[in-house]
Amino acid sequence: MAKSVLIIGAGRFGRYSAQKLHEMGHDVMVVDQREDLINQIMPFVSDARIGDSTDKAFMNTLGVNLYDFCIV
């Protein structure tokens, strides 16, 4: 059964996690402040946002509580 996953950070670990979860058929959303990292990860995610994950208001707009799990 596919899960919805939020990944905070599109660096090496985030990119690897997104690729593997995508291969497993999960819906993946990634958040990072760097546009270049978001652009690199787009083929492996359902959605991605550029933003500050330490900003509570920004994170609330993502509906964090709707994801099955989060990787930081």
N, C-alpha and C positions, 0 to 999 in steps of 0.2 A: 504494500500500500504506500503510495507516494505521500511524502511529508512536505510541509512548507518550512523552509529553513531561512533564517536571517543570518547573514555573515557580516560582521562588522570588521572591516579592514580587508583591502584587496591586495595586500602584499603577497609574498610567497606562500605563506600558509593559507591565507584566504583564497588565493587563486587555485591552489592544489585542492583544497576542500571543495570549492565550487565545481571544479572539473569532475571530481570523483562522485559527488552527489548528483550532478547532472547525468553522468553515465548510469547512475543507479535509478534514474527516472524521477528524482525529486524536483520540486519547484524551489528555486534558489533566488533570494534577493540579497544584493550586496550593497553595503554603504561604505564610502570612503571619501575623504576630502580631496583626493587627487583625481582630477579628470583623466589623466593619462592612464592610471591604473584601472579606472572604470571602463575606459574604452578597450583595454586589453582583455578584460574579463567578460565583456558582453556576449561573446559566443556561447558561454557556459552558464548563463543565468536567465531567469525569467524576467527579471527587472533589476535595475541598479539605480542608485541615487548618489549624487554628489552632496555631501554635507558633513557636518561636525557631529560625530556620535556622542560627544560629551554635552551637547546641547539638548536638554530635556524636551524643550518645545519641538525641536526638529524630530527627535525620536518618537514623540507622541503622534506626529503626523503620519508615521509609518504603520501605525497599528501594531506595535510590537507584541501586544498580548494575543494577537491572532495567529502567530507563528507556532508551529509545533516545538521548535527549539531554535536556539541562537548559538552561534559560534563567535567568540571574541578573540 
